[in-house]
């Protein structure tokens, strides 16, 4: 009885720690969208054709959103299909998926893949793009940034944000995408930058990733006890800002109602065993803000330097 009570209290504590700072966040509305354009694996030779085809796919999604009466979605999609935007893939259904390139991917010797956390969708895509652009500007000309919104992220007030369920579904897609990149650009150095719940996705995918670095930032935990359990040859990094509320989340894993709640060991703890990088005093959503210590640190990691 005492054990059950302890588990229930810990579960409530985890829930409160994750949900309370973001109460009021709204989930994405379901807006109809067309079937996405079908492509084969990423190839450098076909990038411009791929970018152009996805612009047309986004245009079709914009038309459907306008007919549905969702002016906000239509306005966001109008921006996304601009001539300067480069999407490797786009799917407007079920909250939205998008993989966007910043920089010249065909000439890149270093590639950073950004994996976002909860509440990232077409409604909030602008803030994800802002971070990707800031990182791109931080890096050299021969470096490309890819914003990989390749899965339906959990909402910060949804129970899925406390379990590895969404990550388990997303990990094979991330693995397949990085394999495509590696095949298309075998000499490029690839780093994954994984924010918040995105760090759970990267941890699940780590074993199959051919990457130089896996960077966990603003992470609630990975679902693993230590970095060795990720079974990756990549260097595993971890950083947390001094004003990030995620540091208050209890680092527990509790069996509850047929699943496991929480993500275990703190990634910035000595026990986890990741290399620690300086993140300054940033808050949970500010790691990629221009001028931040965290942005500078992660830029150095992507370029192959010591953070």
PyMOL commands that set and color helices and strands:
alter all, ss='L'
color gray80, all
select helices_A, chain A and resi 2-22+44-68+71-80+105-107+125-138+159-162+165-184+197-208+227-230+245-248+293-302
alter helices_A, ss='H'
color red, helices_A
select strands_A, chain A and resi 86-91+97-102+110-115+143-149+189-195+213-217+235-239+254-256+259-261+275-276
alter strands_A, ss='S'
color yellow, strands_A
deselect
rebuild
show_as cartoon
